[in-house]
Amino acid sequence: RHRPFRHSVAEPSRLPMMAERAMAERAARDEDRGSRVRSGGSSSAPSPGILLAISGPYAERNFQIPAAGGLIGRSRKCTLSLLHDCEVSHNHALLEVVRGHLCIRDVGSTFGTYLNDKRLS
């Protein structure tokens, strides 16, 4: 049985300072292990949120979402590249900021994209 990529999105302003520090340390470790997040624009722009993977090889890891959003997938060309999860499609989902709200949509992934345990269509 295949397990889909599951994640939650939280606003960084709601995370306590200790969680932000732990997130930064975990992001540094994640980069060493082959996952990467590339900035889509100015580094001074605030992040619209945090992506929390809750299953698979990246389980319980937080990923800072770039201000411009971006593509999630296994491809090295993706903004958030999850190289070591064979159940994430090369181009899996798209994160967009629309009228100040963070939106995610599946872009034809094989196993589906779930947000807060609900499959996106």
C-alpha positions in Angstrom: 0.0 0.0 0.0 1.3 3.4 -0.9 1.2 6.3 1.6 0.4 9.7 0.2 2.4 12.8 1.1 0.6 14.3 4.1 1.2 17.7 5.6 -0.2 20.5 7.6 0.3 24.3 7.3 0.8 26.7 10.2 1.4 30.4 10.4 4.9 31.1 11.8 3.6 33.9 14.1 1.7 31.2 16.0 4.9 29.1 16.7 6.7 29.7 20.0 10.3 31.0 19.8 11.7 27.6 20.8 9.8 25.9 18.0 11.2 28.4 15.5 14.8 27.7 16.8 14.2 23.9 16.5 12.7 24.4 13.0 15.9 26.3 11.9 18.1 23.5 13.3 16.0 20.8 11.7 16.0 22.7 8.3 19.8 22.8 8.4 19.9 19.0 9.1 17.3 18.4 6.3 19.4 20.3 3.8 22.4 18.0 4.7 20.2 15.0 4.1 19.1 16.0 0.6 16.0 18.0 1.0 16.1 21.6 -0.1 14.1 24.7 -0.2 15.1 27.3 -2.7 14.1 30.9 -2.3 11.8 32.1 -5.0 12.6 35.8 -4.5 13.8 38.3 -2.0 15.1 36.8 1.3 13.6 39.7 3.2 10.0 38.8 2.3 8.2 37.1 5.2 7.4 33.4 4.9 3.7 32.7 4.5 3.9 29.6 6.7 5.5 26.3 7.6 5.0 22.9 5.9 5.0 20.0 8.3 5.5 16.5 6.8 3.7 13.9 8.9 4.6 10.7 7.1 7.4 9.3 5.0 11.1 9.9 5.2 10.6 13.5 6.1 8.0 12.8 8.9 8.0 15.5 11.7 10.2 17.9 9.7 9.2 21.5 9.2 9.9 23.3 5.9 9.9 27.1 5.7 7.7 28.1 2.7 9.2 30.8 0.5 7.3 34.0 0.2 6.4 33.3 -3.4 5.3 29.8 -2.7 6.5 27.2 -5.2 6.4 23.7 -6.5 6.8 20.6 -4.2 8.2 17.4 -5.7 11.0 15.0 -6.1 12.6 17.0 -9.0 15.7 19.0 -8.2 14.0 21.9 -10.0 11.2 22.1 -7.4 11.2 24.9 -4.9 10.8 22.3 -2.1 12.6 19.3 -3.3 11.9 16.0 -1.5 14.5 13.9 -3.2 14.3 10.8 -0.9 10.6 10.2 -0.9 9.8 7.8 -3.8 6.0 8.3 -3.2 6.2 12.0 -4.0 5.8 12.7 -7.7 8.4 14.7 -9.6 5.9 17.6 -9.7 3.6 16.9 -6.8 1.8 20.0 -5.5 1.9 23.8 -5.9 2.0 26.3 -3.0 0.6 29.7 -3.9 -0.1 32.9 -2.0 -3.5 34.1 -3.2 -4.9 37.4 -1.8 -2.8 36.9 1.3 -3.8 33.3 1.9 -1.5 30.3 1.4 -3.1 27.8 -1.0 -2.0 24.3 -2.0 -3.1 22.3 -5.0 -2.2 18.9 -6.4 -0.7 19.1 -9.9 -1.4 15.6 -11.0 0.5 13.6 -8.4 0.3 9.8 -8.5 -0.7 9.2 -4.9 -2.5 12.4 -4.1 -1.9 15.4 -1.9 -3.6 15.6 1.5 -4.1 18.7 3.7 -5.1 18.1 7.3 -6.1 14.5 6.4 -8.3 15.6 3.5 -7.4 14.7 -0.1 -7.1 17.6 -2.5 -8.8 17.2 -5.8 
